[in-house]
Amino acid sequence: MLLLTFQAGSQQYAINAKSVQEVIPLVKTRELAGAPDFVSGVFSYRGTLVPVIDVTLMLSGKRSAEHLSTRIIIVKYPEAGESGNVLGLLAEHVTSTAGRKAETFADPGVATPGAPWLGKISVEEKEMLQIVKIEDILTDELKATLFVASKEEAL
């Protein structure tokens, strides 16, 4: 499987490249008052307002730094019975892809109920790469909050 890799703190993570719509440079987002800390804000992407989640903050406890390699990964967020919503994932060191066979991934053996989006880990040549499951990154409450505009009628 082809994976898009990124870094949070000193750890390597990846998402399935099939989930990726586009990777864009860091852009200014509009902050949303009252939103959780890891919601960086929204920005206009091809005429649509897209919420942006800081995955570095979710995974490492520190906000994404403004490096040349810091990017917004545009993904189609899966929704049951729908085509999905567009979501931006702010991440550092988004510079490469990795090809890994599914059988190289193993369950880490530690339950992470506070982080259900963390998936299996692959170890190849001393490099550990953990999957981030896009479909589990948002709680139902946060999905309802972030994607409410797409379900409401226009003003």
DRENVO-568829 format. One record per residue (C-alpha): x, y negated, z; residue number from 1; residue in three letters. Coordinates in nm, 3 decimals, padded with zeros to 5 digits, always signed. Layout:
! residues N
<pt><X>X</X><Y>Y</Y><Z>Z</Z><pos>NUM</pos><code>ALA</code></pt>
...
END
This chain:
! residues 155
<pt><X>+00.000</X><Y>+00.000</Y><Z>+00.000</Z><pos>1</pos><code>MET</code></pt>
<pt><X>+00.115</X><Y>-00.354</Y><Z>-00.072</Z><pos>2</pos><code>LEU</code></pt>
<pt><X>+00.133</X><Y>-00.584</Y><Z>+00.231</Z><pos>3</pos><code>LEU</code></pt>
<pt><X>+00.185</X><Y>-00.959</Y><Z>+00.270</Z><pos>4</pos><code>LEU</code></pt>
<pt><X>+00.425</X><Y>-01.011</Y><Z>+00.561</Z><pos>5</pos><code>THR</code></pt>
<pt><X>+00.459</X><Y>-01.295</Y><Z>+00.810</Z><pos>6</pos><code>PHE</code></pt>
<pt><X>+00.615</X><Y>-01.359</Y><Z>+01.147</Z><pos>7</pos><code>GLN</code></pt>
<pt><X>+00.474</X><Y>-01.464</Y><Z>+01.484</Z><pos>8</pos><code>ALA</code></pt>
<pt><X>+00.742</X><Y>-01.529</Y><Z>+01.742</Z><pos>9</pos><code>GLY</code></pt>
<pt><X>+01.008</X><Y>-01.266</Y><Z>+01.680</Z><pos>10</pos><code>SER</code></pt>
<pt><X>+00.763</X><Y>-00.999</Y><Z>+01.559</Z><pos>11</pos><code>GLN</code></pt>
<pt><X>+00.678</X><Y>-00.901</Y><Z>+01.201</Z><pos>12</pos><code>GLN</code></pt>
<pt><X>+00.314</X><Y>-00.858</Y><Z>+01.097</Z><pos>13</pos><code>TYR</code></pt>
<pt><X>+00.135</X><Y>-00.784</Y><Z>+00.773</Z><pos>14</pos><code>ALA</code></pt>
<pt><X>-00.205</X><Y>-00.794</Y><Z>+00.611</Z><pos>15</pos><code>ILE</code></pt>
<pt><X>-00.322</X><Y>-00.580</Y><Z>+00.324</Z><pos>16</pos><code>ASN</code></pt>
<pt><X>-00.256</X><Y>-00.771</Y><Z>+00.002</Z><pos>17</pos><code>ALA</code></pt>
<pt><X>-00.601</X><Y>-00.665</Y><Z>-00.126</Z><pos>18</pos><code>LYS</code></pt>
<pt><X>-00.752</X><Y>-00.906</Y><Z>+00.128</Z><pos>19</pos><code>SER</code></pt>
<pt><X>-00.548</X><Y>-01.201</Y><Z>+00.001</Z><pos>20</pos><code>VAL</code></pt>
<pt><X>-00.710</X><Y>-01.439</Y><Z>-00.243</Z><pos>21</pos><code>GLN</code></pt>
<pt><X>-00.423</X><Y>-01.690</Y><Z>-00.255</Z><pos>22</pos><code>GLU</code></pt>
<pt><X>-00.127</X><Y>-01.819</Y><Z>-00.052</Z><pos>23</pos><code>VAL</code></pt>
<pt><X>-00.098</X><Y>-02.198</Y><Z>-00.043</Z><pos>24</pos><code>ILE</code></pt>
<pt><X>+00.147</X><Y>-02.444</Y><Z>+00.111</Z><pos>25</pos><code>PRO</code></pt>
<pt><X>+00.067</X><Y>-02.597</Y><Z>+00.446</Z><pos>26</pos><code>LEU</code></pt>
<pt><X>-00.194</X><Y>-02.871</Y><Z>+00.411</Z><pos>27</pos><code>VAL</code></pt>
<pt><X>-00.342</X><Y>-03.116</Y><Z>+00.657</Z><pos>28</pos><code>LYS</code></pt>
<pt><X>-00.654</X><Y>-02.985</Y><Z>+00.827</Z><pos>29</pos><code>THR</code></pt>
<pt><X>-00.929</X><Y>-03.177</Y><Z>+01.001</Z><pos>30</pos><code>ARG</code></pt>
<pt><X>-00.943</X><Y>-03.076</Y><Z>+01.366</Z><pos>31</pos><code>GLU</code></pt>
<pt><X>-01.278</X><Y>-02.971</Y><Z>+01.504</Z><pos>32</pos><code>LEU</code></pt>
<pt><X>-01.361</X><Y>-03.103</Y><Z>+01.850</Z><pos>33</pos><code>ALA</code></pt>
<pt><X>-01.472</X><Y>-02.828</Y><Z>+02.086</Z><pos>34</pos><code>GLY</code></pt>
<pt><X>-01.335</X><Y>-02.543</Y><Z>+01.873</Z><pos>35</pos><code>ALA</code></pt>
<pt><X>-01.109</X><Y>-02.279</Y><Z>+02.033</Z><pos>36</pos><code>PRO</code></pt>
<pt><X>-00.736</X><Y>-02.368</Y><Z>+02.038</Z><pos>37</pos><code>ASP</code></pt>
<pt><X>-00.647</X><Y>-02.120</Y><Z>+01.763</Z><pos>38</pos><code>PHE</code></pt>
<pt><X>-00.890</X><Y>-02.285</Y><Z>+01.518</Z><pos>39</pos><code>VAL</code></pt>
<pt><X>-00.660</X><Y>-02.537</Y><Z>+01.347</Z><pos>40</pos><code>SER</code></pt>
<pt><X>-00.949</X><Y>-02.705</Y><Z>+01.170</Z><pos>41</pos><code>GLY</code></pt>
<pt><X>-01.094</X><Y>-02.711</Y><Z>+00.819</Z><pos>42</pos><code>VAL</code></pt>
<pt><X>-00.972</X><Y>-02.826</Y><Z>+00.480</Z><pos>43</pos><code>PHE</code></pt>
<pt><X>-01.119</X><Y>-02.857</Y><Z>+00.134</Z><pos>44</pos><code>SER</code></pt>
<pt><X>-01.026</X><Y>-02.564</Y><Z>-00.088</Z><pos>45</pos><code>TYR</code></pt>
<pt><X>-01.158</X><Y>-02.590</Y><Z>-00.443</Z><pos>46</pos><code>ARG</code></pt>
<pt><X>-01.455</X><Y>-02.794</Y><Z>-00.325</Z><pos>47</pos><code>GLY</code></pt>
<pt><X>-01.541</X><Y>-02.572</Y><Z>-00.026</Z><pos>48</pos><code>THR</code></pt>
<pt><X>-01.462</X><Y>-02.644</Y><Z>+00.339</Z><pos>49</pos><code>LEU</code></pt>
<pt><X>-01.254</X><Y>-02.356</Y><Z>+00.473</Z><pos>50</pos><code>VAL</code></pt>
<pt><X>-01.190</X><Y>-02.291</Y><Z>+00.844</Z><pos>51</pos><code>PRO</code></pt>
<pt><X>-00.826</X><Y>-02.222</Y><Z>+00.934</Z><pos>52</pos><code>VAL</code></pt>
<pt><X>-00.715</X><Y>-01.989</Y><Z>+01.214</Z><pos>53</pos><code>ILE</code></pt>
<pt><X>-00.361</X><Y>-02.019</Y><Z>+01.353</Z><pos>54</pos><code>ASP</code></pt>
<pt><X>-00.261</X><Y>-01.650</Y><Z>+01.368</Z><pos>55</pos><code>VAL</code></pt>
<pt><X>+00.080</X><Y>-01.741</Y><Z>+01.511</Z><pos>56</pos><code>THR</code></pt>
<pt><X>-00.096</X><Y>-01.890</Y><Z>+01.814</Z><pos>57</pos><code>LEU</code></pt>
<pt><X>-00.324</X><Y>-01.586</Y><Z>+01.843</Z><pos>58</pos><code>MET</code></pt>
<pt><X>-00.032</X><Y>-01.343</Y><Z>+01.829</Z><pos>59</pos><code>LEU</code></pt>
<pt><X>+00.250</X><Y>-01.524</Y><Z>+02.009</Z><pos>60</pos><code>SER</code></pt>
<pt><X>+00.086</X><Y>-01.794</Y><Z>+02.220</Z><pos>61</pos><code>GLY</code></pt>
<pt><X>+00.267</X><Y>-02.071</Y><Z>+02.027</Z><pos>62</pos><code>LYS</code></pt>
<pt><X>+00.132</X><Y>-02.287</Y><Z>+01.746</Z><pos>63</pos><code>ARG</code></pt>
<pt><X>+00.268</X><Y>-02.239</Y><Z>+01.395</Z><pos>64</pos><code>SER</code></pt>
<pt><X>+00.565</X><Y>-02.465</Y><Z>+01.336</Z><pos>65</pos><code>ALA</code></pt>
<pt><X>+00.590</X><Y>-02.671</Y><Z>+01.019</Z><pos>66</pos><code>GLU</code></pt>
<pt><X>+00.858</X><Y>-02.472</Y><Z>+00.832</Z><pos>67</pos><code>HIS</code></pt>
<pt><X>+00.893</X><Y>-02.463</Y><Z>+00.454</Z><pos>68</pos><code>LEU</code></pt>
<pt><X>+00.778</X><Y>-02.102</Y><Z>+00.481</Z><pos>69</pos><code>SER</code></pt>
<pt><X>+00.465</X><Y>-02.184</Y><Z>+00.685</Z><pos>70</pos><code>THR</code></pt>
<pt><X>+00.164</X><Y>-02.115</Y><Z>+00.465</Z><pos>71</pos><code>ARG</code></pt>
<pt><X>-00.211</X><Y>-02.082</Y><Z>+00.468</Z><pos>72</pos><code>ILE</code></pt>
<pt><X>-00.319</X><Y>-01.739</Y><Z>+00.353</Z><pos>73</pos><code>ILE</code></pt>
<pt><X>-00.663</X><Y>-01.759</Y><Z>+00.192</Z><pos>74</pos><code>ILE</code></pt>
<pt><X>-00.863</X><Y>-01.441</Y><Z>+00.250</Z><pos>75</pos><code>VAL</code></pt>
<pt><X>-01.217</X><Y>-01.329</Y><Z>+00.179</Z><pos>76</pos><code>LYS</code></pt>
<pt><X>-01.352</X><Y>-01.257</Y><Z>+00.523</Z><pos>77</pos><code>TYR</code></pt>
<pt><X>-01.566</X><Y>-00.942</Y><Z>+00.505</Z><pos>78</pos><code>PRO</code></pt>
<pt><X>-01.926</X><Y>-00.968</Y><Z>+00.613</Z><pos>79</pos><code>GLU</code></pt>
<pt><X>-02.163</X><Y>-00.672</Y><Z>+00.624</Z><pos>80</pos><code>ALA</code></pt>
<pt><X>-02.406</X><Y>-00.686</Y><Z>+00.334</Z><pos>81</pos><code>GLY</code></pt>
<pt><X>-02.255</X><Y>-01.003</Y><Z>+00.191</Z><pos>82</pos><code>GLU</code></pt>
<pt><X>-01.973</X><Y>-01.089</Y><Z>-00.045</Z><pos>83</pos><code>SER</code></pt>
<pt><X>-01.786</X><Y>-01.255</Y><Z>+00.244</Z><pos>84</pos><code>GLY</code></pt>
<pt><X>-01.665</X><Y>-01.597</Y><Z>+00.342</Z><pos>85</pos><code>ASN</code></pt>
<pt><X>-01.336</X><Y>-01.770</Y><Z>+00.272</Z><pos>86</pos><code>VAL</code></pt>
<pt><X>-01.103</X><Y>-01.802</Y><Z>+00.572</Z><pos>87</pos><code>LEU</code></pt>
<pt><X>-00.756</X><Y>-01.959</Y><Z>+00.601</Z><pos>88</pos><code>GLY</code></pt>
<pt><X>-00.489</X><Y>-01.792</Y><Z>+00.812</Z><pos>89</pos><code>LEU</code></pt>
<pt><X>-00.206</X><Y>-02.023</Y><Z>+00.919</Z><pos>90</pos><code>LEU</code></pt>
<pt><X>+00.117</X><Y>-01.825</Y><Z>+00.956</Z><pos>91</pos><code>ALA</code></pt>
<pt><X>+00.494</X><Y>-01.871</Y><Z>+00.962</Z><pos>92</pos><code>GLU</code></pt>
<pt><X>+00.755</X><Y>-01.712</Y><Z>+00.737</Z><pos>93</pos><code>HIS</code></pt>
<pt><X>+00.507</X><Y>-01.605</Y><Z>+00.470</Z><pos>94</pos><code>VAL</code></pt>
<pt><X>+00.775</X><Y>-01.531</Y><Z>+00.215</Z><pos>95</pos><code>THR</code></pt>
<pt><X>+00.756</X><Y>-01.169</Y><Z>+00.109</Z><pos>96</pos><code>SER</code></pt>
<pt><X>+00.561</X><Y>-00.854</Y><Z>+00.053</Z><pos>97</pos><code>THR</code></pt>
<pt><X>+00.635</X><Y>-00.501</Y><Z>+00.161</Z><pos>98</pos><code>ALA</code></pt>
<pt><X>+00.533</X><Y>-00.170</Y><Z>+00.015</Z><pos>99</pos><code>GLY</code></pt>
<pt><X>+00.457</X><Y>+00.095</Y><Z>+00.275</Z><pos>100</pos><code>ARG</code></pt>
<pt><X>+00.295</X><Y>+00.435</Y><Z>+00.253</Z><pos>101</pos><code>LYS</code></pt>
<pt><X>-00.010</X><Y>+00.479</Y><Z>+00.474</Z><pos>102</pos><code>ALA</code></pt>
<pt><X>+00.147</X><Y>+00.783</Y><Z>+00.642</Z><pos>103</pos><code>GLU</code></pt>
<pt><X>+00.432</X><Y>+00.566</Y><Z>+00.779</Z><pos>104</pos><code>THR</code></pt>
<pt><X>+00.185</X><Y>+00.387</Y><Z>+01.008</Z><pos>105</pos><code>PHE</code></pt>
<pt><X>+00.113</X><Y>+00.518</Y><Z>+01.356</Z><pos>106</pos><code>ALA</code></pt>
<pt><X>-00.110</X><Y>+00.412</Y><Z>+01.642</Z><pos>107</pos><code>ASP</code></pt>
<pt><X>+00.101</X><Y>+00.211</Y><Z>+01.891</Z><pos>108</pos><code>PRO</code></pt>
<pt><X>-00.035</X><Y>+00.421</Y><Z>+02.178</Z><pos>109</pos><code>GLY</code></pt>
<pt><X>-00.136</X><Y>+00.116</Y><Z>+02.382</Z><pos>110</pos><code>VAL</code></pt>
<pt><X>-00.492</X><Y>-00.015</Y><Z>+02.392</Z><pos>111</pos><code>ALA</code></pt>
<pt><X>-00.525</X><Y>-00.387</Y><Z>+02.318</Z><pos>112</pos><code>THR</code></pt>
<pt><X>-00.889</X><Y>-00.472</Y><Z>+02.397</Z><pos>113</pos><code>PRO</code></pt>
<pt><X>-00.808</X><Y>-00.845</Y><Z>+02.400</Z><pos>114</pos><code>GLY</code></pt>
<pt><X>-00.665</X><Y>-00.819</Y><Z>+02.048</Z><pos>115</pos><code>ALA</code></pt>
<pt><X>-00.881</X><Y>-00.579</Y><Z>+01.844</Z><pos>116</pos><code>PRO</code></pt>
<pt><X>-00.730</X><Y>-00.716</Y><Z>+01.522</Z><pos>117</pos><code>TRP</code></pt>
<pt><X>-00.395</X><Y>-00.547</Y><Z>+01.595</Z><pos>118</pos><code>LEU</code></pt>
<pt><X>-00.359</X><Y>-00.230</Y><Z>+01.394</Z><pos>119</pos><code>GLY</code></pt>
<pt><X>-00.107</X><Y>+00.044</Y><Z>+01.340</Z><pos>120</pos><code>LYS</code></pt>
<pt><X>+00.271</X><Y>+00.000</Y><Z>+01.329</Z><pos>121</pos><code>ILE</code></pt>
<pt><X>+00.514</X><Y>+00.118</Y><Z>+01.063</Z><pos>122</pos><code>SER</code></pt>
<pt><X>+00.884</X><Y>+00.167</Y><Z>+01.133</Z><pos>123</pos><code>VAL</code></pt>
<pt><X>+01.123</X><Y>+00.176</Y><Z>+00.838</Z><pos>124</pos><code>GLU</code></pt>
<pt><X>+01.496</X><Y>+00.122</Y><Z>+00.868</Z><pos>125</pos><code>GLU</code></pt>
<pt><X>+01.463</X><Y>-00.021</Y><Z>+01.221</Z><pos>126</pos><code>LYS</code></pt>
<pt><X>+01.202</X><Y>-00.274</Y><Z>+01.105</Z><pos>127</pos><code>GLU</code></pt>
<pt><X>+00.866</X><Y>-00.261</Y><Z>+01.282</Z><pos>128</pos><code>MET</code></pt>
<pt><X>+00.569</X><Y>-00.401</Y><Z>+01.095</Z><pos>129</pos><code>LEU</code></pt>
<pt><X>+00.225</X><Y>-00.421</Y><Z>+01.255</Z><pos>130</pos><code>GLN</code></pt>
<pt><X>-00.096</X><Y>-00.451</Y><Z>+01.059</Z><pos>131</pos><code>ILE</code></pt>
<pt><X>-00.336</X><Y>-00.737</Y><Z>+01.138</Z><pos>132</pos><code>VAL</code></pt>
<pt><X>-00.690</X><Y>-00.624</Y><Z>+01.059</Z><pos>133</pos><code>LYS</code></pt>
<pt><X>-00.862</X><Y>-00.923</Y><Z>+00.899</Z><pos>134</pos><code>ILE</code></pt>
<pt><X>-01.209</X><Y>-00.775</Y><Z>+00.952</Z><pos>135</pos><code>GLU</code></pt>
<pt><X>-01.156</X><Y>-00.777</Y><Z>+01.332</Z><pos>136</pos><code>ASP</code></pt>
<pt><X>-00.981</X><Y>-01.112</Y><Z>+01.377</Z><pos>137</pos><code>ILE</code></pt>
<pt><X>-01.301</X><Y>-01.305</Y><Z>+01.457</Z><pos>138</pos><code>LEU</code></pt>
<pt><X>-01.555</X><Y>-01.231</Y><Z>+01.728</Z><pos>139</pos><code>THR</code></pt>
<pt><X>-01.923</X><Y>-01.230</Y><Z>+01.628</Z><pos>140</pos><code>ASP</code></pt>
<pt><X>-01.968</X><Y>-01.561</Y><Z>+01.812</Z><pos>141</pos><code>GLU</code></pt>
<pt><X>-01.677</X><Y>-01.721</Y><Z>+01.627</Z><pos>142</pos><code>LEU</code></pt>
<pt><X>-01.801</X><Y>-01.590</Y><Z>+01.291</Z><pos>143</pos><code>LYS</code></pt>
<pt><X>-02.138</X><Y>-01.751</Y><Z>+01.358</Z><pos>144</pos><code>ALA</code></pt>
<pt><X>-01.966</X><Y>-02.077</Y><Z>+01.452</Z><pos>145</pos><code>THR</code></pt>
<pt><X>-01.716</X><Y>-02.095</Y><Z>+01.165</Z><pos>146</pos><code>LEU</code></pt>
<pt><X>-01.944</X><Y>-01.979</Y><Z>+00.888</Z><pos>147</pos><code>PHE</code></pt>
<pt><X>-02.264</X><Y>-02.154</Y><Z>+00.996</Z><pos>148</pos><code>VAL</code></pt>
<pt><X>-02.231</X><Y>-02.416</Y><Z>+00.722</Z><pos>149</pos><code>ALA</code></pt>
<pt><X>-02.246</X><Y>-02.154</Y><Z>+00.447</Z><pos>150</pos><code>SER</code></pt>
<pt><X>-02.579</X><Y>-02.029</Y><Z>+00.582</Z><pos>151</pos><code>LYS</code></pt>
<pt><X>-02.746</X><Y>-02.367</Y><Z>+00.634</Z><pos>152</pos><code>GLU</code></pt>
<pt><X>-02.924</X><Y>-02.569</Y><Z>+00.370</Z><pos>153</pos><code>GLU</code></pt>
<pt><X>-02.747</X><Y>-02.872</Y><Z>+00.233</Z><pos>154</pos><code>ALA</code></pt>
<pt><X>-02.835</X><Y>-03.207</Y><Z>+00.386</Z><pos>155</pos><code>LEU</code></pt>
END
